């Protein structure tokens, strides 16, 4: 039972951390896309955020 509780704790912790990271990334993306002074197109912004696996 103790092992199961620890496993559930880690799973919930990973879920919360992943949710926060994705939320932060989407907020950053929205802020960068809405800036008028910089005028970065959405395609360029997405290309900058995607990792290069080549």
N, C-alpha and C positions, 0 to 999 in steps of 0.2 A: 504493500500500500504506500509506503514511503517513497519507493522508486516511482510509482505512478504519479504521486503528487509532485515530485520534482520534475518529472517529464512534462506534466501539464503546466507547471510554473515556467519552464524554459520555453515551451511552445507559445504561451501567452506573451511572454517577454519578447520573443522574436517577432510575433505578430505586431505588437505595439511599436517596436523599433522600426519595422518595415513600413508600417502605416505612417509614422512620423516622417520618415525619410521621403516617402512618395509624396506626402502632403507638402513638405518643404520644397521639393523639386517642382511640383505643379505651381506653387505660389511664386517661386522664382521665375518660372517660365511665363506665367501670366504677367508679372511685373515687367519683364524684359520685352514682352510682346506689346505691351500697352505704352511704352515710352515713345513719345513723339519726337524728342530731340535726336535720338539715335537712329530711328527708322530702320530697324533690322527686319528683313523679311522673315517670314515664318520658316521657310525652307532652310535658310542660312542658320537660323537659331536651332532648328532640330539637328542639323548637321554638326553644329558645335557641341551639342549635348550628347550625341551618340558616341560611344567609344569606337575607336578604330581598331579592328581586329586583324588588319592586314599585316 
